[in-house]
Amino acid sequence: MKKNKELFLCSLAVVLVLLFPLASPLSDEGKALMTIKASFSNVANVLLDWNEAHNDDFCSWRGVICDNVSLAVVALNLSNLNLGGEISPAIGDLKNLQSMYA
């Protein structure tokens, strides 16, 4: 009986970890994207999903295109978003960036 309870608790712990992954700090690419966002004006209603609450899920952010295997940012499509300001030098921190559309 005790062994079944221990097995159940271990199984439950594994399921909880898989269902609710621990929040991780934003990766270097995520930080670079947040710095790039901060350099623009008029982002209030356009880049709402670019936030730290999404943690490392920046591949799902509007205009961010990632490699399917490495999940590195390979392109940014910021065209037709009416963003003002200058592009931050943090763009250089996106080491795998191949193209940008603005």
C-alpha positions as a Python dict, from the first residue, in 0.01 Angstrom:
ca = {
    (1, 'M'): (0, 0, 0),
    (2, 'K'): (281, 241, 91),
    (3, 'K'): (461, 161, -234),
    (4, 'N'): (148, 242, -438),
    (5, 'K'): (115, 576, -261),
    (6, 'E'): (480, 663, -333),
    (7, 'L'): (440, 565, -697),
    (8, 'F'): (126, 775, -724),
    (9, 'L'): (296, 1080, -570),
    (10, 'C'): (597, 1046, -800),
    (11, 'S'): (371, 1013, -1103),
    (12, 'L'): (169, 1314, -994),
    (13, 'A'): (486, 1521, -953),
    (14, 'V'): (602, 1430, -1304),
    (15, 'V'): (264, 1518, -1455),
    (16, 'L'): (255, 1853, -1275),
    (17, 'V'): (604, 1944, -1393),
    (18, 'L'): (508, 1858, -1752),
    (19, 'L'): (180, 2047, -1739),
    (20, 'F'): (309, 2351, -1556),
    (21, 'P'): (670, 2412, -1654),
    (22, 'L'): (864, 2641, -1427),
    (23, 'A'): (887, 2998, -1548),
    (24, 'S'): (1227, 3059, -1692),
    (25, 'P'): (1394, 3395, -1738),
    (26, 'L'): (1385, 3541, -2084),
    (27, 'S'): (1662, 3408, -2309),
    (28, 'D'): (1923, 3634, -2468),
    (29, 'E'): (1717, 3653, -2787),
    (30, 'G'): (1404, 3733, -2588),
    (31, 'K'): (1590, 4011, -2406),
    (32, 'A'): (1716, 4146, -2739),
    (33, 'L'): (1363, 4151, -2877),
    (34, 'M'): (1239, 4338, -2568),
    (35, 'T'): (1518, 4595, -2614),
    (36, 'I'): (1426, 4631, -2981),
    (37, 'K'): (1061, 4682, -2883),
    (38, 'A'): (1161, 4951, -2631),
    (39, 'S'): (1339, 5146, -2908),
    (40, 'F'): (1016, 5187, -3104),
    (41, 'S'): (729, 5424, -3041),
    (42, 'N'): (364, 5341, -3111),
    (43, 'V'): (394, 4983, -2984),
    (44, 'A'): (103, 4993, -2738),
    (45, 'N'): (-152, 4815, -2955),
    (46, 'V'): (82, 4656, -3206),
    (47, 'L'): (334, 4448, -3014),
    (48, 'L'): (117, 4346, -2720),
    (49, 'D'): (241, 3988, -2724),
    (50, 'W'): (605, 4099, -2702),
    (51, 'N'): (626, 4072, -2325),
    (52, 'E'): (813, 3883, -2059),
    (53, 'A'): (500, 3697, -1952),
    (54, 'H'): (547, 3479, -2261),
    (55, 'N'): (897, 3388, -2136),
    (56, 'D'): (1087, 3201, -2407),
    (57, 'D'): (786, 3170, -2634),
    (58, 'F'): (905, 3461, -2847),
    (59, 'C'): (870, 3248, -3162),
    (60, 'S'): (495, 3306, -3132),
    (61, 'W'): (531, 3684, -3100),
    (62, 'R'): (390, 3893, -3384),
    (63, 'G'): (641, 3932, -3665),
    (64, 'V'): (902, 3699, -3514),
    (65, 'I'): (1000, 3408, -3737),
    (66, 'C'): (1211, 3130, -3586),
    (67, 'D'): (1397, 2834, -3726),
    (68, 'N'): (1186, 2520, -3675),
    (69, 'V'): (1475, 2319, -3534),
    (70, 'S'): (1694, 2558, -3336),
    (71, 'L'): (1409, 2798, -3245),
    (72, 'A'): (1649, 3086, -3310),
    (73, 'V'): (1510, 3409, -3456),
    (74, 'V'): (1584, 3407, -3831),
    (75, 'A'): (1357, 3690, -3949),
    (76, 'L'): (1155, 3984, -3823),
    (77, 'N'): (855, 4113, -4014),
    (78, 'L'): (762, 4451, -3872),
    (79, 'S'): (618, 4588, -4195),
    (80, 'N'): (289, 4779, -4193),
    (81, 'L'): (296, 4821, -3813),
    (82, 'N'): (350, 5200, -3822),
    (83, 'L'): (633, 5178, -3571),
    (84, 'G'): (835, 5492, -3508),
    (85, 'G'): (1184, 5536, -3375),
    (86, 'E'): (1514, 5375, -3458),
    (87, 'I'): (1603, 5008, -3455),
    (88, 'S'): (1807, 4929, -3146),
    (89, 'P'): (2166, 4803, -3181),
    (90, 'A'): (2033, 4500, -2991),
    (91, 'I'): (1934, 4372, -3334),
    (92, 'G'): (2295, 4248, -3348),
    (93, 'D'): (2222, 4015, -3057),
    (94, 'L'): (1995, 3811, -3284),
    (95, 'K'): (2287, 3604, -3411),
    (96, 'N'): (2084, 3397, -3659),
    (97, 'L'): (1881, 3685, -3805),
    (98, 'Q'): (1886, 3657, -4184),
    (99, 'S'): (1624, 3913, -4285),
    (100, 'M'): (1413, 4195, -4152),
    (101, 'Y'): (1112, 4360, -4308),
    (102, 'A'): (1021, 4702, -4175),
}
